[in-house]
Amino acid sequence: MIARMGTDIRYGLATKVDFSSYPHKVWIDDEKIIEAGAVIISTGAQSLMLGLEAEERLIGHGVSTCATCDGFFFRGKEIAVVGGGDSAIEEANFLTKFASKVTLIHRRDSLRASKIMQDRALNNPKIEMLWNTAVTEIVGKDQLESISLQNTVTAERSSLAVAGLFIAIGHRPNTDVFKGVIDMEDSGYLITRPDSTYTNIEGVFACGDVKDHVYRQAITAAGSGCMAAIDTERWLEHQH
């Protein structure tokens, strides 16, 4: 569809940018330079993972990083959530709408989440806390069957049979190439003007999860992309 609209599609990794002069420049694979009147940054963010062998293989087969996306598929089943921040607590509470039981696994003896979020989890009868515990293995060939656990204090090992494992230990925006160029938060998310996709550089726009650490949904990213396209078109018309 994009190609039929006359789009010139280039494949490669953006490894360097120069937005200090006009036209803007983007290096692809450290060698090819693309010059552009305007640039839309939509490099997204990636979920932080546990680094376990079966993790990537079982994504979509019992392992997930998005409760909003996949929670419905675990109606009436026992599942686990890994993490101790606001995101993990929010996911655990949300998943109790579907699951019969949610085990919240945290490698420390206290949560990092805000007190109000902690109170919601600790007072939810469907949530069981598993303190000082780390997930050491994800078990299953074609579908998640169980997870192996280890107590971080006593080193005691155990196994937990679950139908789903939701990993909620954070996200990392793909913004390394823009450091020192585009204004960003300490966490790496790009900063745009209120109610727009304008960055601090004229003619450079940002949309989707690269600037959104709240909603992080495909539909909100698509809407943000539409905003960036409109902002870009209006900016270019104003320039020429």
N, C-alpha and C positions, 0 to 999 in steps of 0.2 A: 504494500500500500504506500509506504514512504517513498520507495523508488519510483512508483508510478506518478507521484506528485512532483517528480523532477529533482529529488534530493540527490546530492553528490555524496555518496557514502564512502567514508574512509575507515579502514580497520587498523587498529594499533593501540598502543598505550600512550596516553598523554604524560610525558615525562618532564616537561618544563614549559613555563609560560612567561611571556613578557608583555605586561599590560601598561608599560610606562610610556609608550608612544602609540601613535595611530598609523596604520591599522594594528590591531592586537595580533600577537603571534603565539601560536601553540606548537610545541615540538612533539612529534609523534615518533616513539621509539628512538629518541635522542638524535634523530637525523632529519626526518622530513619536517618542514616548517609549513604550517597552514596560517595564512593571514586572513583576518576576518574583521568586518566592520563592527560586529557585535558578537559576544560569546555568552552562551547560556551554560552554566555549570550545573550538571545533574548527575554527579558521580555517586550519590547515594551514601549509605552507611552499611556496615556489616555487623552482624551479631557476633559478640565475643563468644568463643566456644571453649569447651573443656580440654580439647586436645587429645581426645581418646580415639582409639583405632576405629571403632564402628560408628562414630558420631556422624560423619558425612554420609556414610553408606545407608544409615537408617533414618536420615532426614526425610520426613514424609511417610515413614513407616513406623511410627510410634515416637520418634524424636522430633521435637518442634522448637522453634524460637518465637512463636507467635500464638498466644492464647486466643486472641480475637479471631485469628484465621482458622485455627484448628480445634478449638475447644469443643465445638459441637460434636465432633467425631468420637468423643470419649464420654458420651452420655451413659451414666450408670456404671462407670468403670473407675478403678483405682489408679491414680496417676501421681506423679511426683514433680515438684518444681525445685530447681536449684538456684540459689541466690539469697541475698539478705538485704537488698536495697528496696527502694520504693517500687521499682518496676517488678521485682519478684513478688512482693507482697500484693501488688495490684493484680498481677496475673493469677496468683493463688486464689485470691478472693473471687475473681471473675470465674475461674474454673469450677468453683463450688456450685455454680449454677447448673453444671452438667455432670460432673464426676460424683461418685458416691463417697469418695474420700480423696483428699489432697495431702500428700506428705511434703512439707516444706523442708528442704535440706540446706543447712548452712554450716560452713566449716568453722564457725566461731560460736561462742556461747551467748552472743547478743546480736541483734539486728542493726543494720546501718540505717534502716528506714525511719521516717519521721514517726513521732509517737502516735499520732492519730492513725497512721497506717498500721503500726505494730498492734495497737489495740484492736483494730478490726480483725486482724489475723488471729491474734491470741484468743479472742472471744468468739471466733467462728467455730462451731462444733464440728464442721466437716474438715477442718485443717488440723493436722498433727505436726508438731515441730520435731525435727530431728537435729539436735544441736551437735556442734563439734564433729561434724561428719562430712566426708568428701566422697564424691563418686569416683571410683577407680576403674570401673569397666562397665561398658554397655553391652549386654548380652542379647544375642538374637541373630539369626542368619538372614532371613528376609523380612522379619518383623520383630520389633522390640518384645522381649520376653521378661527380662529382669535387669536390675542394675546391681553391681557389686559396690559395697560401701566399706569405708574404713574410718574408725574413730580417730580424730586428729590428736587426741590426748592419750588414749590407752593403746592405740594401734590395733584395737580389736576389729576383726573383719566380719562382715555379715552380707546378706543378700536380701533384696527387696523385689518382689514380683509386682510389676506395674504394667499397665497397658500403654501408658504414655509418659514421656519425660520431657518437660519444658525447661529449656535452658534460658535463664534470665539473669545473666551476670553482667549485662551491659552491652552497649553498642559503640562502634568506633566509626566516625565519618571518614570518608575517603577524601581527605583534604590536604594530605602531605605536600602535594605539588604546589599548593596555594599559600603555604606558610610564608609570612613576611610580605605577602602581596595583597591578599584579601583580608579584611578585618574578620576575626573569628573569636569565638568564645574560648576559654581555657580548655574546654573539652574538645575543641576542634571544629565545632559546628559553625558554618559561615553565618555572618550577621547581615541581615538585609534591613532596609528602611521599613518602618511600620506600614503594614497593609500593602506591601509591594514586594517585588523580587529584585529591586535595585541593590547592588552592593556598593561599597565605597569607591569603586572604580567606574567611571562613566563608560557605558557600553558593555558592562559585564553584569550578568544577572545570575541568580542562583535559585534553584527550585528543588522540591522534593526532600528526601531524607537527609540531604547534605546540609540542610538548614533547619530541619524539623526534628526535634528530639522529644516531641510530645505525642503526636498521633502515629506517625510511622506506618501508614497504611497505603496500599497501592492506589486506592481511590483518592486519598488526600494528596499523594504525590502527583497523580495525574492532573488534579485540579490546579495544583501549584505550577505544574508544567504549562498548563493553558495560560495562567497568569503571566508566566515568564515570556511566553510567545507574544502575548498582547503588549506587554511592557516593551519588549524588544522592537516590535513593529512600530509602535508609537515613537520610540526613541529614534529609530532610524529615519522615520518620516520627518521628525523635527530637525535632524541633522542635515537632511538633504532636501 
